[in-house]
């Protein structure tokens, strides 16, 4: 009887090559014991059968089988024969019209011409598949170990970092941007303003995209910037690299940024909510709160233009703008200002899931379970979906301080509880206010305050 030997090594390591030589000898011995003449030997090198990569020798072997050049297929172990059920299907289809016997050095022989043999082969195929899955479990465990040792496992280079081989190094120019942004957040700047500044200066993400509030928040809240290793939410201690942001600073930063209502935290330095938000219509300069005195020596607050010194009584402007804004928020069309508010927690959970799936791609690639092209395609798909979701999240919280207010059962009661910075955020989202020249007389004229809606 004529026989073919098929062997496969999963990795081109020296010891594996030795193993192949041993396996070949075992198979030849088996052929001799079974009284077969070996007419062909097929060895696929360094190709993982489960990755879907081409296996030229496997294909050649099937072609030879198709030409009835042999009736016995000898392998060392059936799991070395077909790691995918697809391979098994190809083999079974060919074998069905022939009388193919499979002899394995390390597993029972399989007669693919009998139903029992095909069932056994199917089970062995599933067993092989199970082993592949176990392998990816082991891969995840290996990732964890790498995380513990401080080795990065990112699929896409994080801003501020790069690697030399397995060693993570800091990219100084990007680290400086991170540090500056962190300082600004701690000083009360909004992520939106920092994002605008980055984009204005042409600073790009590691993918070459303009910054978004969400992307910036993600960079600033990642423990790696504080020199900490966290993998799947678990802390693994200090990283081998130096912190870009000092850990104490980082903790304050994340406390601020992770709070969805962070725009609604009080900033004691801002006493008057429209200070710096008003624009003097005469010269487009900002107007700030300051103190003035009546002729009789009574102190009161005014908003004053930095340039031309135009002033308007603070209490009057505040009351007017407040009335206009709350009137709008209470009205129904505020929903159109904000868009539909999705369930943020649900969106975030989905983003986390997609993100961990994307991280998992690196492991599948490393393990040869996916080809680089397949990984790229999957990563792009996942990345696109993540971007879409994050924009929704951004709209739902980070970028619309009005949302919480609009959601409150009693808008005015909610407003009365807001501090100056919170009110300011609401005003800046909704309106642009210009102070026109005052008419004659001392009476406040609401017509001299021009309120324009941003949306
Ligand atoms: Zn002015």
Boltz pocket constraint, residues with backbone or C-beta under 6 A from the ligand:
constraints:
  - pocket:
      binder: B
      contacts: [[A, 280], [A, 281], [A, 282], [A, 283], [A, 284], [A, 285], [A, 305], [A, 306], [A, 307], [A, 308], [A, 309], [A, 310]]
      max_distance: 6.0
